[in-house]
Amino acid sequence: MTATQRAIDLTQAAALAASDKKAEDIMALDVSAQTPIADVFLLATGSNERQVSAIAEAIEEALLATGAKAIRREGVREGRWALMDFNDLIVHVMHQEDRAYYSLERLWKDCPVVALPADL
């Protein structure tokens, strides 16, 4: 099973929004074969709490413009690990320290990487 085109489109829009807010280490993983909860996980890093919150809010605004609304969101105000569930896409915006500690890309290393726009 592979991610749906809708999930990939949302992922690319979210990645561009994150990039506009200077997110680092943006990557997307196709988790559709591993878990039924989503098709894609998008990971992005912010260097401080304020940037993590700004990245998360920019992603949410960009996806709302495409008609996708977060059905769940956590940690946006705290700015350490913002988690937003858009059904097909789950976005993790993490502080640098938390990203290094939890290393989600290592936990999901068996999942294929989703291609993101080259201009990130």
C-alpha positions as CSV (number, residue, x, y, z in Angstrom):
1,M,0.0,0.0,0.0
2,T,1.2,3.5,-0.7
3,A,0.2,7.0,0.3
4,T,-2.8,8.5,-1.5
5,Q,-2.3,11.4,-3.8
6,R,-4.3,13.6,-1.4
7,A,-1.9,12.7,1.4
8,I,1.1,13.6,-0.8
9,D,-0.5,16.9,-1.9
10,L,-1.1,17.8,1.7
11,T,2.4,16.8,2.6
12,Q,4.0,19.0,-0.1
13,A,1.8,22.0,0.9
14,A,2.8,21.5,4.6
15,A,6.4,21.1,3.7
16,L,6.4,24.4,1.8
17,A,4.7,26.2,4.7
18,A,7.3,24.8,7.1
19,S,10.1,25.9,4.8
20,D,8.7,29.4,4.6
21,K,9.1,29.6,8.4
22,K,12.7,28.4,8.1
23,A,12.1,24.8,9.4
24,E,15.0,22.5,9.2
25,D,15.4,18.8,8.4
26,I,12.0,18.6,6.7
27,M,11.3,15.0,5.7
28,A,8.2,12.9,5.0
29,L,7.7,9.2,5.5
30,D,5.1,7.0,3.8
31,V,3.8,5.1,6.8
32,S,0.7,3.7,5.0
33,A,2.0,0.1,5.0
34,Q,3.0,0.2,8.7
35,T,0.0,1.9,10.4
36,P,-3.6,2.5,9.6
37,I,-3.7,5.9,11.4
38,A,-2.2,7.9,8.5
39,D,-0.6,7.7,5.1
40,V,2.3,10.1,5.7
41,F,4.3,11.5,8.7
42,L,5.9,14.9,8.0
43,L,8.8,15.8,10.3
44,A,10.2,19.3,10.7
45,T,12.5,21.0,13.2
46,G,12.5,24.4,14.8
47,S,15.4,25.9,16.7
48,N,13.3,27.3,19.6
49,E,9.8,27.1,21.1
50,R,8.6,30.2,19.3
51,Q,9.7,28.9,15.9
52,V,8.1,25.5,16.5
53,S,4.8,27.2,17.2
54,A,5.1,29.5,14.2
55,I,5.9,26.6,11.9
56,A,2.9,24.6,13.2
57,E,0.6,27.5,12.8
58,A,1.8,28.2,9.3
59,I,1.3,24.6,8.3
60,E,-2.2,24.6,9.8
61,E,-3.1,27.8,7.8
62,A,-1.7,26.4,4.6
63,L,-3.6,23.2,4.8
64,L,-6.8,24.9,5.9
65,A,-6.5,26.9,2.6
66,T,-6.6,23.5,0.7
67,G,-9.7,22.4,2.7
68,A,-7.9,20.2,5.2
69,K,-8.6,20.9,8.9
70,A,-6.6,19.4,11.7
71,I,-8.8,16.9,13.6
72,R,-6.4,16.9,16.5
73,R,-3.6,19.1,17.6
74,E,-1.4,19.1,20.6
75,G,1.7,20.9,21.9
76,V,1.4,23.9,19.6
77,R,1.4,26.4,22.4
78,E,4.2,24.7,24.4
79,G,6.5,24.8,21.3
80,R,8.5,21.7,22.0
81,W,6.6,19.0,20.0
82,A,3.6,20.2,18.0
83,L,1.5,17.3,16.7
84,M,-1.2,17.9,14.2
85,D,-3.5,15.2,12.7
86,F,-5.0,15.9,9.3
87,N,-6.3,12.3,8.9
88,D,-4.2,11.4,5.9
89,L,-1.2,13.3,7.2
90,I,0.3,13.6,10.6
91,V,2.7,16.5,11.2
92,H,5.4,16.5,13.8
93,V,7.1,19.9,14.4
94,M,9.8,19.4,17.0
95,H,12.3,21.4,18.8
96,Q,15.9,20.4,17.8
97,E,16.6,18.7,21.2
98,D,13.4,16.7,21.1
99,R,13.9,15.7,17.5
100,A,17.4,14.4,18.3
101,Y,16.2,12.6,21.4
102,Y,13.1,10.9,20.0
103,S,14.6,10.3,16.5
104,L,11.3,9.4,14.8
105,E,13.0,8.9,11.5
106,R,15.0,6.0,13.1
107,L,11.9,4.5,14.5
108,W,10.2,4.6,11.1
109,K,13.3,3.8,9.1
110,D,11.6,0.9,7.2
111,C,9.2,3.4,5.6
112,P,9.9,4.9,2.2
113,V,10.7,8.6,2.0
114,V,8.1,10.8,0.3
115,A,9.6,13.2,-2.3
116,L,9.3,16.8,-1.3
117,P,9.6,19.9,-3.5
118,A,13.2,20.6,-4.5
119,D,13.0,24.3,-3.4
120,L,12.7,23.6,0.3
